[in-house]
Amino acid sequence: MNNAKNYVRVDDHGVYRVGRTRVSLDSVVIAFQLGHSAETIQDQYPSITLEEVYGAIAYYLANRKTVEEYLKKQQEVWDAFRAKVDQNPCPVVERLRKLKGVAIQEQE
């Protein structure tokens, strides 16, 4: 009798997901590292069950080195994406940045 459940899977893009949802393992692990309880994490991501939260945390704890390496790679991907976006921001972002600058100057 093998009723083992898989609480973490890797999607087609190489992203670790919790259960059959689109919630990333990154989200659960980072919340856990910040000290959030499993119940709080489940409240933040209602598409995953409390069992899946605990399963994802257990997966992280059992595979800490692998998950830490994965998280580091994910951070590098996001950093590269942000740098690219910052180099060529859309007009809306430019306008919002200008408005923010004006608001800050008016407060001073």
N, C-alpha and C positions, 0 to 999 in steps of 0.2 A: 504494500500500500504506500504509494508515493504521491502525496498531495502537496508537495512543496510548491510554494508560490514564488514567483519572481517579482520582487518589489522594485527592481531597477532594470531598465532596458536601455539599449543604445539605439537611437533612431537612425534614419537614413543619412543624416548629416553628421553623425558621430557625437551627437549630444545625448548625455545621460538623462533619461526621463524616469519619473516615478510612476510605477504601474503602467496602465494603458493611457495615462493622461499626457498632456503636453507640459505639465509642471516639470521644470528642470530639477535635477538632483542638486544643482548649484544652489537653488533657492532654499531648499530644505537644509542643506549642510551649513550654509552661511547663517541662516536663522538659528540653527542649533549651536553653532560656534559663538553666536552673540548671546547665548544663554536663554533663548526662547524655549518654552516647554513644547512638548509634542502637541498638546492641545491648542496652544497659541498658533503654532505653525499650521495646524489643520484649519483653524479659524481663518488664517490668512489665505489659504488655498482650499476652498471648499470642494473643489473637484476631486481631491484625494481624501481617502478615509484615514481615520486615526491609525488603523492597522498599517496602512501604506506609509504613513509618516514614520512610525516605529520601524517598519521594515527598511525604509530608506536610511534611517539613522543607523540601524544595525549593519546594513551594507557598508556604510561609510566607515563605521568603527572596525569592521572586519577587513576592510580593504583600504585602510587609511592612506598608505603610500601611493597606491594607484589613483585614488580619488584626489589626493593633494596634487599629484602631477597633472591630472586632468584639469583641476581648477586653475592651476598655474597657466596651462595652455589656453584655457578659456579666457583668462584675464588678458593674456597677450593678444588674443583675437579681438577682444573688445577695445583694448588700448589702440590697436592699429586702426580699427573702425572709427573710433572717436577722432584720432589724428587726421584721418582722411576726410571726415565730415568737417572738422574744424578748418581744414585747408580750403574747402570749397563749400561754405554754408549756403543754404538756400536763401532767397530774398526775405522770406518770413523770419528766419532766424536772425538775419542781419538787422531787420527792422526792430525786432524784439530786443536785441542787444543795444541798439541805439536808444530805445525808449528806456531801458533799464539804466543806461548811463546818464540820461537826462534826469531820471527820478533820483538817482544817487546824488547828482550835483545839486539838485533842488533841496535835498535834505540837509546838505552841508551848509 
